[in-house]
Amino acid sequence: MRVLGVDPGLTRCGVGVVEGVAGRPLTMVGVGVVRTPADAELGARLVAIEEGIESWLDEHRPQYVAVERVFSQHNVRTVMGTAQASAVAMLCAARRGLPVALHTPSEVKAAVTGNGRADKAQVGAMVTRLLRLDAPPKPADAADALALAICHIWRAPATNRLQEAHAAARRGRTPRPPARVPATPAAPVSDSTASPARKVTR
């Protein structure tokens, strides 16, 4: 399994490709950052991010794309930029028919370090160890992208089983029953033909 992890951001968008399967040693295929100037017009920055991600998709041919799920923060401006970069990454993947998975920061930290509240230094150290690198990738956005890819590889078996179960349930859904035909009402029984009530003797 080859996964492109994307740590979205307008100024620095981390990208990292990891290959392997759960339970076996993983290999880093590539890591980097797509950068855009902070003083550039928003549309031009989004185009630059798109071109950068497309270049990574062309070069490394991943089978899956894992993107950090955007969550609410106090800095609304930062959240908006992150969400826009995230949407560009998902668009690039969808255009090629690649499955996209979203993972929250806490999910990634828990998967890689065992602690959902780990700091960036801890994530970088574990990524370095897991991928057998000489040093932590710089900047932190690049290490986070690799962590996303690792998280997806490790979580994929359980996720795939869940998706298969849902698909099987949909396929095995019982068909809608045919429309009911109203029953023909029984002919009323006249008093003359009714059986007389029997008297019960004690």
Backbone bond lengths (Angstrom), bond angles and torsions (degrees), N, CA, C in turn:
res aa  C-N    CA-C-N  psi(-1)  N-CA   C-N-CA  omega(-1)  CA-C   N-CA-C  phi
1 M - - - 1.455 - - 1.527 109.27 -
2 R 1.320 116.05 130.30 1.464 120.86 178.33 1.522 108.42 -117.69
3 V 1.334 116.47 124.29 1.460 121.87 -173.61 1.519 110.37 -124.39
4 L 1.335 115.30 133.60 1.465 121.23 171.40 1.519 107.82 -97.16
5 G 1.325 116.25 117.20 1.461 120.96 175.38 1.515 109.33 -93.79
6 V 1.332 116.13 137.62 1.467 121.06 -179.36 1.523 108.95 -127.19
7 D 1.331 115.86 118.38 1.465 122.28 173.89 1.523 106.30 -99.42
8 P 1.354 117.94 95.29 1.465 120.64 -168.71 1.522 114.16 -68.49
9 G 1.311 114.23 146.14 1.455 122.09 176.49 1.519 108.53 -175.92
10 L 1.315 116.74 149.65 1.467 119.66 -179.40 1.522 112.43 -75.94
11 T 1.321 116.61 -44.57 1.469 119.56 -178.59 1.517 111.57 -78.41
12 R 1.329 115.97 -45.14 1.465 121.53 177.60 1.522 108.33 -133.07
13 C 1.315 116.37 118.57 1.460 122.22 177.38 1.527 107.43 -111.86
14 G 1.319 116.40 106.15 1.455 120.17 -177.40 1.517 111.95 -72.57
15 V 1.320 116.86 139.42 1.465 122.24 177.48 1.525 108.31 -135.99
16 G 1.330 114.62 138.54 1.450 119.14 179.12 1.513 110.76 -154.30
17 V 1.310 117.19 139.34 1.464 122.24 -178.66 1.519 108.97 -115.35
18 V 1.336 114.99 127.32 1.463 121.54 179.36 1.521 108.26 -126.15
19 E 1.335 115.75 142.55 1.462 120.97 -179.76 1.527 109.81 -124.64
20 G 1.326 116.35 141.24 1.456 120.95 177.65 1.512 111.18 150.47
21 V 1.317 115.21 -172.83 1.462 121.42 177.97 1.515 107.77 -133.56
22 A 1.336 115.39 159.48 1.456 120.62 179.88 1.524 110.52 -61.57
23 G 1.341 115.08 136.73 1.452 119.94 178.53 1.507 114.90 91.21
24 R 1.337 117.38 -4.05 1.458 120.94 179.74 1.524 109.65 -128.92
25 P 1.329 117.95 160.05 1.465 120.34 179.10 1.528 111.56 -58.05
26 L 1.320 115.61 139.75 1.464 121.71 -178.91 1.526 109.91 -100.59
27 T 1.318 115.55 158.60 1.458 121.34 -178.95 1.522 110.38 -127.89
28 M 1.312 116.30 132.23 1.465 120.57 173.64 1.524 108.80 -80.45
29 V 1.323 115.16 125.83 1.466 120.81 178.39 1.521 110.68 -92.39
30 G 1.323 116.51 -37.69 1.460 120.76 -179.80 1.514 110.47 -170.26
31 V 1.312 117.43 155.76 1.468 122.21 178.31 1.521 108.63 -152.39
32 G 1.321 115.71 146.55 1.463 119.83 -179.79 1.518 111.17 -176.93
33 V 1.309 114.85 -168.20 1.463 121.87 -178.44 1.522 108.53 -140.97
34 V 1.323 116.04 134.12 1.463 121.42 171.73 1.526 106.55 -94.60
35 R 1.322 117.29 118.76 1.467 121.81 -175.19 1.521 110.98 -109.48
36 T 1.336 114.48 147.82 1.464 120.62 172.71 1.528 108.39 -135.58
37 P 1.323 118.64 144.61 1.472 120.81 179.45 1.518 111.76 -69.58
38 A 1.317 116.16 136.01 1.466 121.31 -176.83 1.523 112.72 -65.32
39 D 1.335 117.95 -23.28 1.468 120.04 -177.31 1.533 112.52 -92.60
40 A 1.340 117.16 2.66 1.468 120.12 -179.82 1.520 110.65 -80.43
41 E 1.328 115.44 159.36 1.471 120.60 178.46 1.527 109.19 -67.44
42 L 1.334 115.75 144.64 1.462 121.00 -173.31 1.520 112.51 -54.98
43 G 1.330 116.70 -46.45 1.457 119.62 -178.84 1.510 111.98 -58.85
44 A 1.328 116.71 -41.51 1.466 120.69 -179.98 1.524 110.78 -66.12
45 R 1.327 117.16 -35.20 1.466 120.40 179.05 1.530 110.97 -67.66
46 L 1.327 116.06 -39.74 1.459 119.51 179.10 1.528 111.28 -67.10
47 V 1.326 115.89 -37.79 1.465 119.86 176.55 1.531 110.05 -63.22
48 A 1.327 116.25 -40.95 1.467 119.97 -179.90 1.532 110.68 -63.79
49 I 1.326 116.39 -39.85 1.464 120.23 178.05 1.529 109.92 -64.96
50 E 1.327 115.71 -43.18 1.461 119.54 178.71 1.526 110.72 -59.44
51 E 1.316 117.03 -46.88 1.460 120.50 -178.91 1.523 111.12 -63.34
52 G 1.335 115.78 -37.93 1.455 119.21 179.32 1.524 111.89 -65.93
53 I 1.319 117.42 -45.57 1.464 120.72 179.95 1.525 110.64 -66.96
54 E 1.330 116.88 -40.11 1.464 119.95 177.60 1.530 110.52 -59.90
55 S 1.310 116.24 -38.58 1.466 120.43 179.06 1.523 110.42 -63.66
56 W 1.332 117.21 -40.96 1.458 120.72 177.82 1.523 111.17 -66.74
57 L 1.311 116.92 -38.96 1.466 120.13 177.82 1.527 111.14 -64.89
58 D 1.327 116.13 -40.39 1.468 120.40 178.72 1.526 111.17 -64.35
59 E 1.313 116.03 -42.41 1.463 120.20 -173.59 1.523 113.18 -75.98
60 H 1.341 117.15 -41.22 1.462 120.11 -170.39 1.531 114.32 -106.05
61 R 1.316 118.61 -13.33 1.465 122.56 175.00 1.537 113.38 48.67
62 P 1.326 118.33 58.51 1.466 119.60 179.04 1.526 111.17 -70.30
63 Q 1.330 115.47 158.62 1.462 121.35 176.91 1.521 111.97 -93.64
64 Y 1.334 115.68 -22.39 1.463 121.86 -179.38 1.523 108.51 -139.06
65 V 1.325 115.09 157.43 1.464 121.43 174.69 1.522 107.95 -127.33
66 A 1.322 116.19 126.27 1.463 121.91 178.70 1.522 108.56 -112.93
67 V 1.327 116.08 125.00 1.464 121.88 -175.95 1.526 108.82 -122.08
68 E 1.322 115.59 141.20 1.467 118.45 177.59 1.520 109.85 -67.77
69 R 1.327 115.82 130.73 1.464 120.85 178.46 1.519 109.44 -73.15
70 V 1.317 116.63 128.84 1.463 121.76 -178.82 1.519 108.84 -74.13
71 F 1.312 116.50 133.83 1.456 120.93 178.37 1.523 109.15 -127.88
72 S 1.311 115.50 162.66 1.460 121.03 -174.35 1.521 111.42 -70.27
73 Q 1.311 115.39 136.85 1.453 122.07 174.70 1.528 108.28 -132.02
74 H 1.327 115.86 174.18 1.454 119.22 178.20 1.528 111.40 -73.71
75 N 1.328 116.84 -31.75 1.458 121.18 -179.01 1.528 108.87 -85.76
76 V 1.323 116.52 95.23 1.459 121.48 -176.05 1.518 111.07 -63.75
77 R 1.319 117.52 -36.61 1.462 120.49 -179.13 1.526 110.77 -62.15
78 T 1.336 116.72 -41.74 1.460 120.72 178.77 1.526 110.81 -65.35
79 V 1.329 116.12 -40.73 1.459 120.55 179.80 1.523 110.43 -62.29
80 M 1.322 116.91 -42.45 1.465 120.85 -179.22 1.526 110.56 -62.39
81 G 1.317 117.37 -44.61 1.461 120.48 179.79 1.519 111.65 -64.22
82 T 1.334 115.86 -41.09 1.463 120.18 178.43 1.522 110.83 -63.96
83 A 1.333 116.31 -43.00 1.464 120.88 -179.79 1.527 111.04 -64.13
84 Q 1.327 117.19 -38.81 1.460 120.56 179.63 1.528 110.91 -66.32
85 A 1.332 117.07 -43.28 1.459 120.25 178.28 1.527 110.67 -66.15
86 S 1.339 116.30 -37.37 1.465 120.66 177.56 1.521 111.03 -62.24
87 A 1.331 116.39 -42.18 1.463 120.58 179.51 1.527 111.15 -63.40
88 V 1.325 116.82 -37.73 1.466 120.23 178.50 1.524 110.09 -63.18
89 A 1.338 116.75 -43.43 1.468 120.35 179.67 1.523 111.10 -62.22
90 M 1.331 116.58 -43.28 1.463 120.00 179.73 1.523 111.18 -66.45
91 L 1.331 116.98 -36.52 1.457 120.93 177.72 1.525 111.07 -63.48
92 C 1.327 116.39 -44.57 1.470 120.15 179.56 1.526 111.01 -60.19
93 A 1.331 116.24 -41.72 1.462 120.07 -179.92 1.522 110.95 -68.89
94 A 1.330 116.72 -44.84 1.469 120.80 -177.86 1.520 111.11 -63.62
95 R 1.306 117.55 -35.20 1.462 121.62 179.33 1.533 111.26 -60.39
96 R 1.334 115.79 -29.64 1.463 120.63 179.90 1.527 112.50 -98.22
97 G 1.317 116.90 2.38 1.454 120.19 -179.46 1.518 113.58 74.29
98 L 1.337 117.69 22.63 1.460 121.10 179.98 1.523 110.88 -87.28
99 P 1.333 117.97 135.70 1.473 120.17 176.89 1.526 110.35 -63.68
100 V 1.323 116.27 138.76 1.457 121.94 179.44 1.522 109.13 -117.19
101 A 1.328 116.27 132.78 1.458 121.77 177.13 1.522 108.38 -120.17
102 L 1.326 115.97 139.90 1.462 121.78 177.86 1.524 108.65 -110.11
103 H 1.323 116.15 129.74 1.464 121.32 179.37 1.521 108.88 -127.27
104 T 1.326 116.19 135.30 1.462 120.22 178.52 1.524 109.51 -74.49
105 P 1.333 117.04 157.20 1.464 119.50 177.99 1.530 112.61 -56.33
106 S 1.330 117.20 -39.98 1.465 119.25 -179.34 1.519 111.47 -66.89
107 E 1.343 117.73 -35.67 1.461 120.67 176.76 1.527 110.49 -63.05
108 V 1.320 115.89 -43.44 1.468 120.27 -179.21 1.522 110.37 -65.50
109 K 1.326 116.74 -45.95 1.467 120.04 -179.54 1.524 111.43 -62.14
110 A 1.338 116.34 -42.61 1.461 120.19 179.99 1.524 111.22 -64.74
111 A 1.335 116.20 -39.55 1.473 119.92 -178.91 1.524 111.52 -67.18
112 V 1.327 116.35 -39.90 1.465 120.05 -173.38 1.527 112.65 -87.00
113 T 1.334 116.89 -39.13 1.474 119.77 -174.93 1.527 113.32 -111.51
114 G 1.343 117.52 -15.88 1.459 119.83 -174.65 1.506 112.68 86.38
115 N 1.332 116.96 0.62 1.465 122.17 -179.33 1.512 109.01 -131.83
116 G 1.337 117.08 114.51 1.462 121.17 -178.63 1.512 114.36 -67.61
117 R 1.338 117.16 -8.77 1.466 121.06 179.35 1.530 112.04 -114.52
118 A 1.302 117.01 19.66 1.467 120.55 -179.76 1.519 110.96 -62.17
119 D 1.338 116.67 148.56 1.464 119.90 178.26 1.521 109.67 -86.90
120 K 1.330 115.40 175.87 1.465 120.12 -176.05 1.526 112.44 -63.88
121 A 1.333 116.79 -33.30 1.459 119.71 179.43 1.527 110.78 -64.63
122 Q 1.334 116.48 -40.89 1.463 120.33 178.82 1.528 111.02 -66.28
123 V 1.337 116.45 -41.42 1.463 120.27 178.53 1.522 109.80 -62.28
124 G 1.322 116.65 -46.47 1.459 120.49 179.69 1.518 112.26 -60.72
125 A 1.345 116.15 -40.81 1.464 119.79 -179.80 1.530 111.30 -64.85
126 M 1.343 117.04 -41.50 1.461 119.85 -179.32 1.523 111.66 -71.44
127 V 1.326 117.48 -36.45 1.465 120.54 176.38 1.538 109.36 -61.53
128 T 1.328 115.72 -42.97 1.466 120.57 178.45 1.529 111.02 -60.29
129 R 1.316 115.83 -42.46 1.464 120.67 -178.90 1.526 111.50 -69.80
130 L 1.332 116.19 -46.05 1.465 120.18 -175.90 1.528 112.38 -66.13
131 L 1.328 115.93 -34.40 1.470 120.00 -178.25 1.525 112.42 -97.45
132 R 1.350 115.89 2.83 1.463 121.69 177.09 1.532 111.43 57.07
133 L 1.334 114.84 50.10 1.467 120.89 -179.98 1.520 109.93 -93.69
134 D 1.317 116.47 161.52 1.459 121.04 179.12 1.524 111.52 -77.03
135 A 1.329 116.49 -29.80 1.468 120.79 -178.04 1.523 108.78 -154.52
136 P 1.330 117.18 157.65 1.470 119.95 178.50 1.523 110.49 -62.67
137 P 1.330 117.67 138.37 1.467 120.25 177.46 1.524 110.84 -63.04
138 K 1.295 116.07 141.86 1.462 122.63 177.67 1.520 109.59 -121.32
139 P 1.341 118.15 144.93 1.465 127.12 -6.88 1.521 111.80 -72.95
140 A 1.335 115.66 -173.84 1.468 120.87 -177.09 1.521 111.82 -61.53
141 D 1.338 117.24 -27.95 1.471 120.48 179.92 1.531 110.56 -61.25
142 A 1.333 116.85 -35.40 1.460 120.97 179.66 1.529 110.08 -68.78
143 A 1.331 116.58 -42.65 1.461 120.45 178.18 1.528 110.47 -64.20
144 D 1.331 116.65 -39.10 1.468 120.37 178.96 1.529 111.09 -63.63
145 A 1.334 116.62 -36.66 1.470 120.09 178.85 1.530 110.30 -64.79
146 L 1.324 116.92 -41.50 1.460 120.09 177.09 1.531 110.71 -65.15
147 A 1.333 116.07 -38.77 1.461 120.17 178.42 1.530 110.94 -62.36
148 L 1.320 116.64 -37.94 1.464 120.74 176.52 1.523 111.21 -61.64
149 A 1.323 116.18 -44.48 1.465 120.31 179.70 1.524 110.56 -64.04
150 I 1.333 116.93 -42.51 1.466 120.81 178.64 1.521 110.32 -62.42
151 C 1.324 115.97 -45.70 1.464 121.01 179.13 1.521 110.80 -56.44
152 H 1.322 116.63 -44.22 1.467 118.90 -177.55 1.525 111.70 -67.24
153 I 1.318 117.47 -40.27 1.466 120.08 179.21 1.525 110.26 -61.64
154 W 1.326 116.43 -41.46 1.456 119.71 -177.88 1.526 112.50 -73.86
155 R 1.326 116.42 -31.12 1.464 119.70 -178.69 1.530 112.77 -89.76
156 A 1.328 117.18 -13.82 1.470 120.99 -173.85 1.526 113.95 -58.15
157 P 1.350 119.67 -44.35 1.471 117.51 -178.43 1.517 113.44 -57.25
158 A 1.330 117.21 -45.07 1.461 120.12 179.36 1.522 110.83 -67.65
159 T 1.337 116.14 -40.27 1.465 119.88 179.84 1.520 110.64 -64.54
160 N 1.337 116.70 -42.64 1.463 120.15 -179.93 1.522 111.54 -63.93
161 R 1.351 116.74 -39.82 1.465 119.49 178.53 1.520 110.80 -63.66
162 L 1.331 116.21 -39.45 1.455 119.75 179.28 1.524 111.08 -65.86
163 Q 1.339 116.52 -43.12 1.458 120.26 178.71 1.532 111.22 -64.16
164 E 1.344 116.04 -39.55 1.462 119.20 178.51 1.522 111.27 -65.42
165 A 1.331 116.30 -37.95 1.463 119.76 178.64 1.519 110.77 -64.82
166 H 1.336 116.00 -41.74 1.465 119.60 178.28 1.526 110.71 -64.74
167 A 1.342 116.35 -41.15 1.465 119.58 179.73 1.521 110.71 -64.75
168 A 1.341 116.06 -40.75 1.464 119.36 179.40 1.517 110.71 -65.14
169 A 1.332 115.75 -37.79 1.465 119.13 178.99 1.519 110.99 -65.19
170 R 1.335 115.83 -37.33 1.467 118.61 179.01 1.527 110.72 -68.96
171 R 1.343 116.00 -40.13 1.461 118.79 179.37 1.525 111.70 -67.26
172 G 1.327 116.98 -33.11 1.455 120.22 -177.10 1.515 113.55 -92.05
173 R 1.306 116.14 9.71 1.460 119.24 -179.73 1.528 109.90 -62.94
174 T 1.315 117.17 131.47 1.466 121.01 -178.30 1.513 109.96 -64.64
175 P 1.351 116.74 137.65 1.470 119.41 -179.37 1.515 111.34 -66.09
176 R 1.295 113.91 154.45 1.456 119.75 178.93 1.524 109.11 -64.05
177 P 1.327 118.02 131.37 1.473 119.68 -178.32 1.521 110.70 -65.34
178 P 1.359 116.88 149.75 1.468 119.52 179.69 1.518 111.19 -64.05
179 A 1.333 113.86 156.76 1.463 118.57 -179.80 1.521 110.06 -60.82
180 R 1.287 115.15 137.76 1.463 119.86 -179.02 1.529 110.55 -76.49
181 V 1.349 115.00 135.58 1.460 120.10 176.88 1.522 107.96 -91.34
182 P 1.327 118.14 124.70 1.466 119.08 -178.05 1.518 111.00 -57.57
183 A 1.292 115.99 134.42 1.466 120.39 179.22 1.521 110.29 -69.94
184 T 1.367 115.55 145.38 1.462 120.06 177.86 1.516 108.61 -72.84
185 P 1.324 117.42 124.08 1.467 119.05 -176.97 1.520 110.79 -63.44
186 A 1.314 116.07 142.13 1.464 121.17 179.42 1.517 110.53 -69.41
187 A 1.307 114.81 147.15 1.467 118.67 178.96 1.509 109.68 -66.58
188 P 1.313 117.13 137.11 1.466 119.32 -179.70 1.524 111.24 -63.39
189 V 1.298 115.51 147.98 1.468 121.61 179.66 1.508 108.46 -97.06
190 S 1.343 115.78 124.21 1.463 119.68 -178.66 1.511 109.98 -76.08
191 D 1.326 114.99 159.35 1.463 120.35 -179.68 1.518 111.75 -63.09
192 S 1.356 115.82 -29.72 1.456 118.58 -175.99 1.513 112.44 -70.22
193 T 1.332 116.62 -26.63 1.471 119.38 -177.83 1.513 112.53 -99.36
194 A 1.296 115.89 -6.61 1.469 118.33 -177.87 1.503 110.56 -70.44
195 S 1.300 116.86 142.96 1.456 120.94 178.94 1.507 109.31 -72.75
196 P 1.313 117.84 135.13 1.464 119.17 179.87 1.516 110.38 -67.77
197 A 1.302 114.16 150.09 1.472 118.53 179.25 1.525 108.64 -68.90
198 R 1.320 114.68 139.00 1.461 119.13 179.32 1.522 109.71 -86.41
199 K 1.305 113.16 137.97 1.464 117.70 -179.78 1.513 108.21 -86.01
200 V 1.269 115.99 129.97 1.454 121.19 -178.22 1.517 108.43 -92.49
201 T 1.330 116.13 121.73 1.457 120.53 -179.39 1.507 109.54 -98.63
202 R 1.283 116.27 127.26 1.460 119.85 178.94 1.518 110.68 -85.81
